[in-house]
Amino acid sequence: MSLSPELLEILRCPACVQEKEDAGHLDLVKDVWLVCQTCGRKYPLRHEIPVMLIEEGDRWRNAPVDSLPDTPPEPVV
């Protein structure tokens, strides 16, 4: 799975972009995580779709990048 460079360029952390328009740039990690350079929130890609919910980013915020699973777990319902 690969996220297109064009999409990665326009996606921003929804929490950070509310505070400052040019904040919240994301890095693609392990091909399945979008990590915010500003706040450290981590958003998973599930079934090749970025899950850009602030609550989801908060869930993984304190997890070190190297400890993120290679496959994001499904959400708890």
Stockholm file with secondary structure:
# STOCKHOLM 1.0

chainA/1-77         MSLSPELLEILRCPACVQEKEDAGHLDLVKDVWLVCQTCGRKYPLRHEIPVMLIEEGDRWRNAPVDSLPDTPPEPVV
#=GR chainA/1-77 SS CCCCHHHHHHCCCTTHHHHCTTCCCEEEETTTEEEETTTCCEEEEETTEECCCHHHHHHHTTSCGGGSCSSCCCCCC
#=GC SS_cons        CCCCHHHHHHCCCTTHHHHCTTCCCEEEETTTEEEETTTCCEEEEETTEECCCHHHHHHHTTSCGGGSCSSCCCCCC
//
